[in-house]
């Protein structure tokens, strides 16, 4: 169980009710996704068969709906063991356009967090991948205890338009482990670790930051350990949305040459010898995406990750991000151009 119990109080408008999705909601849920996404979207959950198989029949997914006049008008899910064993992803939010502006997305987020707080058997990391086309969702997560820890350019297939979608990995801070651990990073990245931990107001979580300035290179067995599928370190997201894994140097380089492929390499930051991976990754065109506490597990224990990315394109990508996410981009030193500064978010060419 996550430590604080049921921190959120429901504030649904009159006539609305939130609960677990049922078999008789399948058509309504598919209709909500179809109405909320562009008409030419490839998002699979606009089909009733996908709703049935991916939301209701999958034992690792808990789907929820908001009902109004006996119809589901908004939906969202929790996906357990999404990235690694023991974690939970807050995902798949959609609100029918005729019911938007009533706080239903906020209430679905609060309800799912209360569910996780109530589950005595769950004590893992809670995260969400917030798309950069919807700054309102970033604000919603920030207001409920999430903080941004990494940003990934072109991570997801473009369900909201013709181009790939960038995403911000945001963690629910009450779910982060307070264990004392040594974190090893090159001196040039110390400020990234300090900023991301301090921004979460977690007193650095007991992490002891150890920095080095030496240039080292990995041995073959270190690369194998760091990038093997069994350890879950290299995440290759292909153009059609499927995930596959690369183990050898040749496979990694082949993936880097492909178009429309995003590569994510979370390096175990608690393993000193993996400092040897930083310079080879940078030499191959990888750039820092952020530092994420508890992002990995090894031998049943949580591990922190310094995450690198290789975007599918060097072409500037348009993103809409709130102040906290822009601050993360600045700390990472990513290049961007300001397109427009709106009242509650920034439009950037990243």
The 8 nearest C-alpha neighbors of each residue, nearest first, counted from 0:
[[1, 119, 122, 121, 118, 116, 120, 2],
 [2, 0, 122, 116, 174, 3, 173, 121],
 [1, 3, 0, 4, 173, 116, 174, 122],
 [4, 2, 1, 6, 5, 116, 173, 0],
 [3, 5, 116, 6, 2, 117, 1, 113],
 [6, 4, 113, 7, 116, 3, 117, 112],
 [5, 7, 4, 3, 113, 8, 116, 112],
 [8, 6, 5, 109, 9, 113, 110, 112],
 [9, 7, 10, 6, 109, 5, 110, 113],
 [10, 8, 11, 106, 7, 109, 110, 17],
 [9, 11, 8, 12, 106, 102, 13, 105],
 [10, 12, 9, 15, 13, 106, 16, 103],
 [11, 13, 15, 14, 10, 101, 102, 103],
 [14, 12, 15, 11, 16, 10, 67, 101],
 [13, 15, 67, 12, 16, 68, 11, 66],
 [16, 14, 67, 66, 13, 12, 11, 65],
 [15, 17, 66, 65, 18, 14, 67, 11],
 [18, 16, 65, 64, 66, 15, 63, 19],
 [19, 17, 63, 64, 20, 65, 16, 66],
 [18, 20, 63, 62, 64, 21, 17, 61],
 [19, 21, 63, 62, 64, 24, 18, 22],
 [22, 20, 24, 23, 19, 25, 55, 63],
 [21, 23, 24, 25, 20, 55, 51, 26],
 [22, 24, 21, 25, 26, 27, 20, 28],
 [25, 23, 27, 21, 22, 26, 28, 20],
 [26, 24, 28, 27, 23, 22, 47, 50],
 [27, 25, 29, 28, 24, 47, 30, 23],
 [26, 28, 30, 24, 71, 29, 25, 31],
 [27, 29, 31, 25, 30, 26, 24, 71],
 [30, 28, 45, 32, 26, 31, 47, 27],
 [29, 31, 33, 27, 28, 32, 34, 26],
 [32, 30, 95, 28, 34, 29, 33, 35],
 [31, 33, 35, 45, 29, 34, 30, 93],
 [34, 32, 45, 30, 31, 36, 35, 29],
 [33, 35, 31, 32, 36, 95, 30, 96],
 [34, 36, 32, 95, 33, 31, 96, 93],
 [35, 37, 33, 34, 32, 159, 40, 38],
 [38, 36, 40, 39, 159, 35, 160, 33],
 [37, 39, 40, 36, 33, 34, 35, 41],
 [40, 38, 37, 41, 36, 160, 158, 159],
 [41, 39, 158, 37, 42, 38, 36, 159],
 [40, 42, 158, 43, 39, 157, 45, 156],
 [41, 43, 40, 158, 44, 45, 36, 32],
 [44, 42, 45, 41, 46, 49, 50, 40],
 [45, 43, 46, 49, 50, 42, 29, 32],
 [44, 46, 29, 33, 32, 43, 42, 30],
 [47, 45, 44, 49, 48, 29, 43, 50],
 [48, 46, 50, 49, 29, 26, 25, 51],
 [47, 49, 51, 46, 50, 52, 44, 53],
 [48, 50, 52, 44, 51, 46, 47, 53],
 [51, 49, 47, 54, 44, 53, 48, 52],
 [50, 52, 48, 55, 49, 54, 53, 56],
 [53, 51, 56, 49, 50, 54, 55, 48],
 [54, 52, 50, 49, 57, 51, 55, 56],
 [55, 53, 50, 51, 60, 57, 52, 62],
 [54, 56, 51, 57, 52, 53, 50, 62],
 [55, 57, 52, 54, 51, 53, 58, 60],
 [56, 58, 59, 60, 53, 55, 54, 52],
 [59, 57, 60, 56, 61, 55, 54, 79],
 [60, 58, 79, 57, 78, 61, 80, 81],
 [61, 59, 78, 57, 58, 77, 54, 79],
 [60, 62, 77, 76, 78, 63, 59, 54],
 [63, 61, 76, 20, 75, 54, 19, 60],
 [64, 62, 19, 20, 75, 74, 18, 76],
 [65, 63, 74, 73, 20, 17, 18, 71],
 [64, 66, 17, 73, 16, 71, 72, 74],
 [67, 65, 71, 70, 16, 15, 72, 69],
 [66, 68, 15, 70, 69, 14, 71, 72],
 [67, 69, 70, 66, 14, 15, 71, 72],
 [70, 68, 67, 66, 71, 15, 72, 16],
 [71, 69, 66, 67, 68, 72, 27, 24],
 [70, 72, 66, 27, 65, 64, 73, 28],
 [71, 73, 95, 66, 65, 70, 31, 94],
 [74, 72, 94, 65, 64, 93, 71, 95],
 [73, 75, 64, 93, 63, 92, 65, 94],
 [76, 74, 92, 91, 63, 62, 90, 93],
 [77, 75, 62, 90, 61, 91, 63, 89],
 [76, 78, 89, 61, 88, 60, 90, 79],
 [79, 77, 60, 88, 87, 81, 59, 76],
 [78, 80, 87, 59, 81, 86, 60, 77],
 [81, 79, 84, 86, 83, 85, 82, 87],
 [82, 80, 79, 78, 83, 88, 87, 86],
 [83, 81, 80, 84, 86, 88, 87, 294],
 [84, 82, 80, 81, 86, 85, 295, 296],
 [83, 85, 80, 86, 82, 81, 296, 79],
 [84, 86, 123, 80, 83, 87, 79, 124],
 [85, 87, 124, 123, 80, 84, 79, 125],
 [88, 86, 79, 125, 78, 80, 81, 124],
 [87, 89, 78, 126, 127, 77, 125, 90],
 [90, 88, 127, 77, 126, 76, 87, 78],
 [89, 91, 76, 92, 88, 77, 75, 127],
 [92, 90, 75, 76, 93, 89, 74, 77],
 [93, 91, 75, 74, 90, 94, 76, 104],
 [92, 94, 74, 73, 32, 35, 75, 91],
 [95, 93, 73, 99, 96, 72, 35, 31],
 [94, 96, 31, 98, 72, 97, 35, 73],
 [97, 95, 99, 98, 35, 94, 34, 31],
 [98, 96, 95, 99, 94, 72, 100, 34],
 [99, 97, 96, 95, 101, 100, 94, 72],
 [98, 100, 96, 101, 97, 94, 95, 103],
 [99, 101, 102, 98, 103, 96, 97, 104],
 [100, 102, 99, 103, 98, 12, 11, 104],
 [103, 101, 105, 104, 100, 106, 99, 11],
 [102, 104, 106, 105, 101, 107, 73, 11],
 [105, 103, 107, 106, 102, 108, 94, 92],
 [104, 106, 102, 108, 103, 107, 139, 109],
 [105, 107, 103, 109, 108, 104, 110, 102],
 [108, 106, 110, 104, 109, 105, 103, 111],
 [107, 109, 105, 111, 106, 110, 104, 112],
 [110, 108, 106, 112, 107, 111, 7, 113],
 [109, 111, 107, 113, 108, 112, 106, 114],
 [112, 110, 114, 108, 113, 109, 107, 115],
 [111, 113, 115, 109, 114, 110, 116, 108],
 [112, 114, 5, 116, 110, 111, 115, 117],
 [115, 113, 111, 117, 112, 116, 110, 118],
 [116, 114, 112, 118, 117, 113, 111, 121],
 [115, 117, 113, 1, 114, 4, 118, 5],
 [118, 116, 114, 115, 119, 113, 0, 5],
 [119, 117, 115, 120, 121, 116, 0, 114],
 [118, 120, 0, 121, 117, 116, 122, 1],
 [119, 121, 118, 0, 122, 117, 115, 123],
 [122, 120, 0, 118, 119, 123, 115, 1],
 [121, 123, 0, 1, 120, 124, 174, 119],
 [124, 122, 86, 85, 121, 174, 125, 87],
 [123, 125, 86, 174, 175, 87, 126, 293],
 [126, 124, 87, 171, 88, 86, 170, 174],
 [127, 125, 170, 88, 169, 171, 89, 87],
 [126, 128, 89, 169, 88, 168, 129, 90],
 [127, 129, 168, 167, 166, 169, 130, 126],
 [130, 128, 167, 166, 127, 137, 131, 168],
 [131, 129, 166, 132, 165, 133, 128, 167],
 [130, 132, 319, 318, 133, 166, 165, 320],
 [131, 133, 130, 319, 318, 134, 164, 159],
 [134, 132, 135, 131, 136, 130, 319, 137],
 [135, 133, 137, 136, 320, 319, 321, 131],
 [136, 134, 138, 133, 137, 139, 321, 343],
 [135, 137, 139, 134, 138, 133, 140, 129],
 [136, 138, 134, 140, 135, 139, 129, 141],
 [139, 137, 135, 141, 136, 140, 142, 134],
 [140, 138, 136, 142, 137, 141, 135, 105],
 [139, 141, 143, 137, 145, 142, 138, 136],
 [142, 140, 145, 138, 143, 144, 139, 146],
 [141, 143, 139, 140, 144, 138, 145, 137],
 [144, 142, 140, 141, 145, 139, 109, 171],
 [145, 143, 141, 171, 142, 172, 140, 146],
 [144, 146, 171, 141, 170, 140, 172, 169],
 [145, 147, 169, 170, 141, 199, 148, 171],
 [148, 146, 169, 168, 149, 324, 167, 170],
 [147, 149, 291, 289, 169, 168, 195, 290],
 [150, 148, 289, 288, 168, 167, 147, 290],
 [149, 151, 167, 288, 166, 168, 152, 289],
 [152, 150, 166, 165, 154, 288, 167, 153],
 [151, 153, 165, 154, 310, 150, 166, 164],
 [152, 154, 165, 163, 164, 155, 310, 311],
 [155, 153, 165, 152, 151, 261, 164, 166],
 [156, 154, 164, 163, 153, 157, 165, 240],
 [155, 157, 163, 158, 164, 240, 238, 239],
 [158, 156, 163, 162, 164, 160, 159, 161],
 [157, 159, 40, 42, 160, 41, 156, 36],
 [160, 158, 157, 37, 36, 40, 161, 164],
 [159, 161, 157, 158, 162, 40, 37, 163],
 [160, 162, 157, 163, 159, 158, 40, 156],
 [163, 161, 157, 160, 164, 156, 153, 159],
 [162, 164, 157, 156, 153, 155, 165, 154],
 [165, 163, 153, 155, 157, 156, 154, 162],
 [164, 166, 153, 152, 154, 151, 131, 130],
 [167, 165, 130, 129, 151, 131, 128, 150],
 [166, 168, 150, 129, 128, 149, 169, 151],
 [169, 167, 128, 149, 148, 147, 127, 150],
 [168, 170, 147, 146, 127, 126, 148, 145],
 [171, 169, 126, 145, 146, 172, 125, 127],
 [170, 172, 145, 125, 144, 174, 173, 126],
 [171, 173, 174, 175, 170, 145, 144, 199],
 [174, 172, 175, 171, 1, 2, 144, 3],
 [173, 175, 124, 172, 171, 1, 125, 123],
 [176, 174, 172, 173, 124, 177, 293, 292],
 [177, 175, 178, 174, 293, 204, 301, 124],
 [176, 178, 204, 205, 175, 179, 206, 201],
 [179, 177, 176, 180, 205, 204, 206, 301],
 [178, 180, 205, 206, 177, 204, 181, 207],
 [181, 179, 206, 207, 178, 182, 205, 269],
 [180, 182, 207, 269, 206, 208, 183, 209],
 [181, 183, 208, 269, 268, 209, 207, 180],
 [184, 182, 209, 268, 271, 210, 269, 208],
 [185, 183, 210, 188, 186, 189, 209, 274],
 [184, 186, 211, 210, 187, 188, 212, 189],
 [185, 187, 210, 189, 188, 211, 212, 184],
 [188, 186, 185, 189, 190, 184, 212, 210],
 [189, 187, 191, 186, 190, 185, 184, 192],
 [188, 190, 186, 192, 191, 187, 193, 184],
 [189, 191, 193, 188, 192, 194, 187, 330],
 [192, 190, 194, 188, 189, 193, 195, 330],
 [193, 191, 189, 195, 190, 194, 290, 196],
 [194, 192, 190, 196, 191, 195, 197, 189],
 [195, 193, 197, 191, 192, 196, 198, 190],
 [194, 196, 198, 192, 197, 193, 148, 191],
 [197, 195, 203, 193, 199, 198, 194, 192],
 [196, 198, 200, 194, 199, 195, 203, 193],
 [199, 197, 195, 200, 196, 194, 146, 201],
 [198, 200, 197, 201, 196, 146, 172, 195],
 [201, 199, 197, 198, 202, 196, 203, 172],
 [200, 202, 203, 204, 199, 197, 196, 198],
 [203, 201, 204, 200, 197, 205, 196, 199],
 [202, 204, 196, 201, 205, 206, 197, 193],
 [205, 203, 177, 202, 201, 206, 178, 179],
 [204, 206, 179, 203, 177, 178, 207, 180],
 [205, 207, 180, 179, 204, 203, 181, 208],
 [208, 206, 181, 182, 180, 209, 205, 179],
 [207, 209, 182, 181, 183, 206, 210, 189],
 [210, 208, 183, 182, 207, 184, 181, 211],
 [209, 211, 186, 185, 184, 183, 208, 189],
 [212, 210, 185, 186, 213, 184, 209, 183],
 [211, 213, 186, 185, 214, 210, 187, 184],
 [212, 214, 211, 215, 185, 275, 186, 274],
 [213, 215, 212, 216, 275, 278, 211, 274],
 [216, 214, 275, 213, 217, 274, 278, 276],
 [215, 217, 275, 276, 218, 214, 279, 278],
 [218, 216, 275, 221, 276, 222, 219, 215],
 [217, 219, 221, 220, 222, 216, 275, 223],
 [218, 220, 222, 221, 223, 217, 224, 248],
 [219, 221, 223, 222, 218, 224, 217, 225],
 [222, 220, 224, 218, 223, 219, 217, 225],
 [221, 223, 225, 219, 220, 224, 226, 217],
 [222, 224, 220, 221, 226, 227, 225, 219],
 [225, 223, 221, 222, 227, 226, 220, 230],
 [226, 224, 222, 223, 227, 221, 232, 266],
 [227, 225, 232, 223, 233, 246, 224, 222],
 [228, 226, 246, 229, 230, 223, 224, 225],
 [227, 229, 231, 230, 244, 246, 226, 232],
 [230, 228, 227, 231, 232, 224, 226, 246],
 [231, 229, 228, 227, 232, 224, 225, 226],
 [232, 230, 228, 229, 233, 227, 226, 234],
 [231, 233, 226, 265, 264, 230, 225, 234],
 [234, 232, 264, 226, 263, 231, 235, 244],
 [233, 235, 263, 262, 244, 264, 236, 232],
 [234, 236, 262, 243, 242, 244, 261, 237],
 [237, 235, 242, 261, 260, 241, 240, 262],
 [238, 236, 260, 240, 239, 241, 242, 235],
 [237, 239, 259, 240, 260, 156, 236, 241],
 [240, 238, 237, 241, 156, 236, 242, 259],
 [239, 241, 237, 238, 156, 236, 242, 155],
 [242, 240, 237, 239, 236, 243, 238, 235],
 [241, 243, 236, 235, 237, 240, 244, 234],
 [244, 242, 235, 241, 236, 234, 245, 237],
 [243, 245, 235, 234, 228, 233, 246, 242],
 [246, 244, 250, 251, 247, 233, 243, 228],
 [247, 245, 227, 226, 228, 250, 244, 248],
 [246, 248, 250, 249, 245, 251, 223, 226],
 [247, 249, 251, 250, 252, 246, 245, 222],
 [248, 250, 252, 247, 251, 253, 246, 254],
 [251, 249, 253, 247, 245, 248, 252, 254],
 [250, 252, 254, 248, 253, 249, 245, 255],
 [251, 253, 255, 249, 254, 250, 248, 256],
 [254, 252, 250, 256, 255, 251, 249, 257],
 [253, 255, 251, 257, 252, 256, 250, 260],
 [256, 254, 252, 253, 257, 251, 260, 309],
 [257, 255, 253, 254, 252, 258, 260, 251],
 [258, 256, 254, 255, 260, 259, 253, 311],
 [257, 259, 260, 311, 256, 312, 238, 255],
 [260, 258, 311, 238, 257, 261, 237, 312],
 [261, 259, 311, 237, 258, 238, 236, 257],
 [260, 262, 310, 311, 236, 154, 309, 235],
 [263, 261, 235, 309, 308, 234, 236, 260],
 [262, 264, 308, 234, 307, 233, 265, 235],
 [263, 265, 233, 307, 306, 232, 266, 308],
 [264, 266, 306, 304, 232, 305, 307, 263],
 [267, 265, 304, 305, 268, 306, 264, 232],
 [266, 268, 304, 269, 270, 303, 302, 265],
 [269, 267, 304, 182, 183, 270, 303, 305],
 [268, 270, 182, 267, 181, 183, 271, 303],
 [271, 269, 268, 272, 273, 267, 183, 274],
 [272, 270, 273, 183, 274, 269, 268, 182],
 [271, 273, 274, 270, 275, 221, 217, 276],
 [274, 272, 275, 271, 276, 270, 267, 266],
 [275, 273, 272, 276, 277, 271, 184, 183],
 [274, 276, 216, 217, 273, 215, 277, 272],
 [277, 275, 274, 273, 279, 278, 217, 280],
 [278, 276, 280, 279, 275, 274, 281, 273],
 [277, 279, 281, 280, 276, 282, 275, 216],
 [280, 278, 282, 281, 276, 277, 283, 216],
 [281, 279, 283, 277, 285, 278, 282, 276],
 [282, 280, 285, 278, 284, 283, 279, 286],
 [281, 283, 279, 280, 284, 278, 285, 277],
 [282, 284, 280, 281, 285, 279, 252, 278],
 [283, 285, 281, 282, 286, 280, 309, 308],
 [286, 284, 281, 309, 308, 280, 283, 307],
 [285, 287, 307, 308, 281, 288, 284, 309],
 [288, 286, 307, 289, 306, 308, 331, 285],
 [287, 289, 149, 307, 306, 150, 308, 151],
 [290, 288, 149, 306, 148, 287, 305, 291],
 [289, 291, 305, 304, 192, 306, 148, 149],
 [290, 292, 304, 294, 148, 303, 305, 289],
 [293, 291, 303, 294, 304, 290, 175, 302],
 [294, 292, 303, 302, 301, 295, 291, 175],
 [295, 293, 292, 303, 291, 304, 302, 296],
 [296, 294, 302, 293, 301, 303, 304, 83],
 [297, 295, 301, 300, 302, 299, 298, 294],
 [296, 298, 299, 300, 301, 295, 302, 230],
 [297, 299, 300, 296, 301, 230, 302, 295],
 [298, 300, 297, 296, 301, 84, 302, 85],
 [301, 299, 296, 297, 298, 302, 295, 293],
 [302, 300, 296, 293, 295, 297, 299, 303],
 [303, 301, 295, 293, 296, 294, 269, 267],
 [302, 304, 292, 293, 268, 294, 291, 267],
 [305, 303, 267, 268, 266, 291, 265, 306],
 [304, 306, 290, 266, 265, 268, 289, 291],
 [305, 307, 265, 289, 288, 264, 304, 290],
 [308, 306, 287, 264, 288, 286, 263, 285],
 [309, 307, 263, 285, 286, 262, 288, 310],
 [308, 310, 285, 262, 261, 263, 311, 286],
 [311, 309, 261, 312, 152, 153, 308, 262],
 [310, 312, 259, 260, 261, 258, 153, 309],
 [313, 311, 314, 310, 259, 258, 153, 315],
 [312, 314, 315, 310, 311, 316, 349, 309],
 [313, 315, 312, 316, 349, 311, 348, 310],
 [316, 314, 349, 348, 313, 317, 335, 312],
 [315, 317, 349, 348, 314, 318, 152, 153],
 [316, 318, 348, 347, 349, 315, 346, 319],
 [317, 319, 131, 347, 346, 320, 132, 316],
 [320, 318, 346, 131, 345, 132, 134, 347],
 [321, 319, 345, 344, 134, 324, 131, 325],
 [320, 322, 344, 324, 323, 345, 134, 325],
 [321, 323, 325, 324, 326, 344, 320, 345],
 [324, 322, 326, 325, 321, 327, 147, 320],
 [323, 325, 327, 326, 321, 322, 320, 147],
 [324, 326, 328, 322, 327, 323, 320, 329],
 [327, 325, 329, 323, 324, 328, 322, 330],
 [326, 328, 324, 330, 325, 329, 331, 323],
 [329, 327, 325, 331, 326, 330, 333, 332],
 [328, 330, 326, 332, 327, 331, 325, 333],
 [331, 329, 327, 332, 328, 191, 326, 190],
 [332, 330, 328, 329, 333, 327, 191, 287],
 [331, 333, 329, 330, 328, 334, 327, 287],
 [334, 332, 331, 328, 329, 335, 349, 330],
 [333, 335, 349, 332, 336, 328, 329, 348],
 [336, 334, 349, 348, 347, 333, 337, 315],
 [335, 337, 348, 347, 338, 349, 334, 315],
 [338, 336, 347, 339, 346, 348, 335, 340],
 [337, 339, 347, 346, 336, 348, 340, 345],
 [338, 340, 346, 337, 345, 341, 347, 344],
 [341, 339, 345, 346, 344, 342, 338, 337],
 [342, 340, 344, 343, 345, 339, 346, 321],
 [341, 343, 344, 340, 345, 321, 339, 322],
 [344, 342, 341, 321, 345, 322, 340, 134],
 [345, 343, 321, 341, 320, 342, 322, 340],
 [346, 344, 340, 320, 319, 341, 321, 339],
 [345, 347, 319, 339, 338, 318, 340, 337],
 [348, 346, 337, 338, 318, 336, 317, 349],
 [347, 349, 317, 336, 316, 315, 335, 318],
 [348, 335, 316, 315, 347, 317, 334, 336]]
